[in-house]
Amino acid sequence: MADPLMELQAIKKSLLNNTLSLEKVYENRPMLWQQLSWSQAQVRLWLISLPDMKIDNADSINPNYHLGGSEITGDDLGEIIAKIVEALGRPVPMAELRKKLPAGTIATDPMIKAAIQQHPHLVMTGPLIKLNRS
């Protein structure tokens, strides 16, 4: 099964280039929503929580969504995490890192772990996130 982080990022990317209805977003990725145990109402909440989201017909049962600004990709999340760890100058526990993420950033533990694994200078040792610039 595909990584939920990558699937959510793909949806966000598609919303940068297209306007999609709630129904289309939900119907296009049934396995993702099943894996996350999200109903259509929960998908709607996720969509409206995304920064820079533009919503047409918000009061309708099937609104249209389009991202108007830049998105945070997995690579961007990795860079944000690296900057936080570097600024603190020490290994950072996951709970503390989540509190330091920019306002409006939606990142679950699996999303954060995936971003750490993909970043060339971040490592997770036990519960701590470390920066390794060697």
N, C-alpha and C positions, 0 to 999 in steps of 0.2 A: 504494500500500500504506500502511496506517495506521502511524503513528509507534509504535515498540515501547514507548517510555516511556508514552505515553497508554494503550496496551493493557494494560501491566503495572499501571498505576494503576487502570484500570477493574476488573481482576481483584481487586486489593486492596480496592477499594470494595465490590465484590459480596461479598467475604468478611467485610466488616463487618456486613452485613445478613443473610447466609445462611451455612449450613454446606454446603460442597461437597466431594464426593469428588474424589480425585486424578483419577479417570477423567473426571469431568465437567469439571474445569478443563482437562484436556488436550484433550478432545473439542470443547469450546466454542470454542477458538481455534486450529485447526490451522494457519492461515496464519502466525500469530505464531510458533508454535514452529518452523515451517519456516524463517521469516525469520531467527530467532535460531539455528537449527540445534541446537535443544534436544530431547533425547529425553524420554520420560516420567520417567525417573530424574532427569534434570537439573531438570525442573520440580518434582519432589518435593524436591530439595535447595534450590531457590529458596524454595519454600513454607516449609520448616522453618527457613530462615534469617531469615524475616521476624520483626521484633520483635513480641511480644504474640500470636504465633500459638498457637492452641489446636488440639491434634490429638487426635482420637478414633480408637481402633483403630490406633495408630501402628505396631504390629507387623504389621498386615495388608498385603496386596498393594494394597489400595485404601482408604487411610485417609481420614478426613474432616477438613476444615480450616475454621477460623473465626478471624477476627481479633478479639481481645478488647479491644484498646486502640486508640489513635489511630494513624493512618497518616501517613506523610509524602507529601504530594501534590506535584505539580510546583510549585505556588505556594509550598508550605512549603519545598521545596528551594531555591527562589529566595531566599526570606527568610533561610534559613540561610546561603547563600552570601554574601548582602549583609552580614549581620552579621559574618561572618568577614573579608571584605574591609575593612569599616569598622573592625573591631577592630585589624587589622594596619596600617591607615592608609596603604596603598600598593597598587598593582596586584599581583595574585597570579598566579603561573603555575599551570596546571591541576594539575600534579603536587603542588605544595605544598598547593593547596586540598583535594585528595582526602585528604591526610594530616590535615587540620584538621576534616574532617566528623565529626559525632558518631558514637560507637561504634555499630555495628549498622546504619548507614546504607548501603544498597546503592544505588550510583549509578555508572553507566557514563559514559564521556566523552560519548556522545550524549545521555544523560539530563541531565547537567550542562549541556551546551550548550543543550538545549531549555529548561531552567529559566532560564538566563541570557537567552535570547531572549524569553521570556515575561515576565520581570521588568522593570518600568518604569524601574528605576534601574541596571541592570547592563548592561555592554557588554563584548564580547570584542574586543580589538584585538590581532591576531596571537596569540601564546601567552598573553597576559595578560588577566586578568579585572579590570575596573575598575568602580568605583562612580561613577555620574554623577547627582548629586542636583539638577542645574540644571533 
